[in-house]
Amino acid sequence: MGLIPPMTMNDFFRKSEGVWFIQRTVHHFDLVTDESGESNLYISVIAKHDPRVKIICEQQGIDPGRARGGASFMWQENTDVQEPNPEYAAVLIDVPDDETGQSGKLLRNQGYVEKIPVVSRYWFGKDGILTIDTEYDNNQGQERCWFLTDDFRVRASTVRMMNGVYLMTYCSERRCVSNEVLAQMVQRNLLRE
């Protein structure tokens, strides 16, 4: 059976839940710093009645009753053995445009580029590619994300300033197998012998 891409943000969050290993390539157009590398991304789904939904909606002047829930994201360097740092985290709340849920607003408690609360626009193409446009105070960001398999996805993004493109990023993301699933896989392989 082939991949069925998520076509709503709620489905996208559910399909993304878990821990992801990310390999990223970053190209700055005016700096010599290289932020390419490897990291882990922790994604947890947030129910629509989670208190964070109400708080973030009210900060943006949006009726919390319109929200369908959301997700929390935490980033961590791949070699870090400590718990993820909450400074590298964001909460996203889904406020769809209509009942189809294929487009809408994403409310973030803090943005990726500028660490301020921000509202993004999102939509899903017929091909299942999610596009997110974000207007910050001084920058514009666009991110596109799509699943190649249930456990492998790709993300590409750009950040533009008033004088042109500032940075481009490409990420390949592979879902990490939990210890429970790994133990099940080992058992199945042992039974084959």
C-alpha positions as CSV (number, residue, x, y, z in Angstrom):
1,M,0.0,0.0,0.0
2,G,1.4,3.4,-0.9
3,L,1.8,6.5,1.2
4,I,-1.3,8.4,2.1
5,P,-0.1,12.0,2.7
6,P,-1.7,14.0,5.5
7,M,-4.1,16.7,4.1
8,T,-5.0,18.5,7.3
9,M,-2.7,20.0,9.9
10,N,-4.3,17.8,12.6
11,D,-3.4,14.7,10.5
12,F,0.1,16.1,9.8
13,F,0.7,16.6,13.5
14,R,-0.4,13.0,14.3
15,K,1.7,11.6,11.5
16,S,4.7,13.6,12.8
17,E,4.4,12.6,16.4
18,G,7.6,11.0,17.8
19,V,11.3,11.6,17.7
20,W,13.0,12.5,14.4
21,F,16.7,12.5,13.4
22,I,17.4,15.5,11.2
23,Q,20.3,16.1,8.8
24,R,20.2,19.7,7.7
25,T,22.1,21.8,5.2
26,V,22.0,25.5,5.6
27,H,23.2,28.1,3.1
28,H,23.6,31.7,4.3
29,F,23.9,34.2,1.5
30,D,25.8,36.9,3.5
31,L,27.5,35.0,6.4
32,V,30.3,32.5,6.6
33,T,28.8,30.6,9.5
34,D,27.7,27.1,8.8
35,E,24.7,25.9,10.8
36,S,24.5,22.6,8.9
37,G,24.4,19.5,11.1
38,E,22.4,16.9,12.8
39,S,19.7,17.3,15.5
40,N,16.8,15.5,17.0
41,L,13.2,16.9,16.9
42,Y,10.6,15.8,19.5
43,I,7.0,16.3,18.4
44,S,4.0,15.7,20.7
45,V,0.4,16.2,19.7
46,I,-1.7,18.7,21.8
47,A,-5.4,18.1,22.4
48,K,-7.8,20.9,21.6
49,H,-8.6,21.3,25.3
50,D,-5.0,21.6,26.4
51,P,-4.6,24.9,28.4
52,R,-1.8,26.0,26.0
53,V,-4.4,26.2,23.2
54,K,-6.5,28.8,25.0
55,I,-3.4,30.8,26.2
56,I,-1.9,31.1,22.7
57,C,-5.2,31.8,20.9
58,E,-6.0,34.6,23.4
59,Q,-2.5,36.1,22.9
60,Q,-3.3,36.4,19.2
61,G,-6.9,37.6,19.7
62,I,-8.4,34.4,18.2
63,D,-11.4,32.5,19.7
64,P,-10.0,29.3,21.2
65,G,-13.1,27.5,20.1
66,R,-11.9,27.7,16.5
67,A,-8.7,25.8,17.3
68,R,-8.4,22.0,16.5
69,G,-5.4,21.4,18.8
70,G,-1.8,21.6,17.9
71,A,1.7,20.2,18.6
72,S,4.8,21.0,20.6
73,F,8.2,20.9,19.0
74,M,11.5,20.6,20.8
75,W,15.0,20.6,19.1
76,Q,18.2,19.1,20.5
77,E,21.7,18.6,19.1
78,N,22.0,15.0,18.1
79,T,25.0,14.4,20.4
80,D,23.4,16.0,23.5
81,V,22.6,13.3,26.1
82,Q,20.7,15.7,28.4
83,E,16.9,16.4,28.3
84,P,15.9,18.8,25.5
85,N,16.3,22.5,26.4
86,P,12.9,24.3,26.6
87,E,14.6,27.3,25.1
88,Y,14.6,25.4,21.8
89,A,10.9,24.7,21.8
90,A,7.7,26.0,20.2
91,V,4.0,25.3,20.5
92,L,1.9,25.5,17.3
93,I,-1.9,25.7,17.4
94,D,-4.0,24.8,14.3
95,V,-6.9,27.2,13.4
96,P,-8.3,25.9,10.1
97,D,-10.1,28.2,7.6
98,D,-13.0,25.8,7.2
99,E,-14.2,22.2,7.8
100,T,-11.8,20.7,5.2
101,G,-8.8,21.7,7.4
102,Q,-6.6,22.0,4.3
103,S,-5.6,25.6,5.0
104,G,-5.6,27.9,7.9
105,K,-3.5,29.7,10.5
106,L,-0.8,28.3,12.7
107,L,-0.4,30.2,15.9
108,R,3.1,29.9,17.5
109,N,4.1,30.9,20.9
110,Q,7.4,31.9,19.4
111,G,8.8,31.9,15.9
112,Y,11.8,30.1,14.5
113,V,13.5,33.2,13.0
114,E,12.4,35.8,15.5
115,K,11.6,34.6,19.0
116,I,8.2,36.4,19.2
117,P,4.6,35.0,19.0
118,V,3.7,34.8,15.4
119,V,0.8,33.7,13.1
120,S,1.6,31.8,10.0
121,R,-0.6,30.8,7.0
122,Y,-0.6,27.1,5.9
123,W,-2.1,25.1,3.1
124,F,-1.8,21.6,1.7
125,G,-1.3,21.1,-2.0
126,K,-3.1,18.3,-3.8
127,D,0.2,16.4,-3.8
128,G,0.3,16.5,0.0
129,I,3.0,19.1,0.3
130,L,2.5,21.4,3.3
131,T,3.5,25.0,2.7
132,I,3.8,27.5,5.7
133,D,4.3,31.2,5.1
134,T,5.3,33.4,8.1
135,E,5.6,37.2,8.2
136,Y,7.9,38.3,11.0
137,D,8.6,42.0,11.9
138,N,11.7,42.1,9.7
139,N,11.7,38.8,7.8
140,Q,9.5,36.5,5.7
141,G,9.8,32.7,6.0
142,Q,8.5,29.9,3.9
143,E,8.7,26.3,4.8
144,R,7.6,23.3,2.7
145,C,7.4,19.8,4.2
146,W,6.3,16.4,2.8
147,F,6.4,12.8,3.6
148,L,8.2,10.4,1.3
149,T,7.3,7.4,3.5
150,D,5.5,7.2,6.9
151,D,8.9,7.4,8.6
152,F,10.9,9.7,6.3
153,R,10.1,13.3,5.4
154,V,11.8,16.3,3.7
155,R,11.7,20.0,4.7
156,A,13.0,22.9,2.7
157,S,12.8,26.6,3.8
158,T,13.9,30.1,3.0
159,V,14.1,33.2,5.0
160,R,13.9,36.5,3.1
161,M,14.7,39.9,4.3
162,M,13.7,43.2,2.5
163,N,16.9,43.1,0.4
164,G,16.5,39.5,-0.8
165,V,17.0,35.9,0.3
166,Y,19.1,35.5,3.4
167,L,19.2,31.8,4.0
168,M,18.0,28.5,2.6
169,T,17.7,25.2,4.5
170,Y,17.2,21.6,3.4
171,C,16.4,18.9,5.9
172,S,16.0,15.2,5.6
173,E,14.1,13.8,8.6
174,R,14.0,10.1,9.7
175,R,11.7,8.9,12.4
176,C,13.6,7.2,15.3
177,V,12.4,3.8,16.4
178,S,11.3,3.6,20.0
179,N,12.9,1.0,22.3
180,E,9.6,-0.9,22.4
181,V,9.3,-1.1,18.6
182,L,13.0,-2.0,18.4
183,A,12.5,-4.9,20.9
184,Q,9.5,-6.1,18.8
185,M,11.6,-6.0,15.6
186,V,14.4,-8.0,17.3
187,Q,11.8,-10.6,18.5
188,R,10.3,-11.0,15.0
189,N,13.8,-11.5,13.5
190,L,14.7,-14.0,16.2
191,L,11.6,-16.0,15.4
192,R,12.6,-16.2,11.8
193,E,15.7,-18.3,12.6
